[in-house]
Amino acid sequence: MKQDWKKIDKQYYLPKTKPELVKVPPFKFFSITGQGDPNDKPFQEIIGVLYSLSYAVKMSPKNDFAPGNYFEYTVYPLEGIWDLTAEAKKSNSETLDKSN
């Protein structure tokens, strides 16, 4: 049976009508860290690699090469956590420089 995040993990991904505190358990994901403007080409290329990895693992059983403890699943949506550098936070600029 395919693990579908939209059904199994919907309490984490589907919005509620009012805010609430949610404790999210550990998940295993491919992830990247970095800095810079997310609209720049390097970021877009890395996102392409993340999706390529995710779909390669997802399709690996079709090539008889599944990782240990593999289970069929749907690929989760892209998520991001963004923050400003300490300098950008101090600048109080009215315009947002995404490279910071």
Secondary structure by P-SEA (a helix, b strand, c coil): cccccccccccccccccbbbbbbbcbbbbbccccccccccaaaaaaaaaaaaaaaaaaacccccccccbbbbbccccccbbbbbcccccccccccccccc
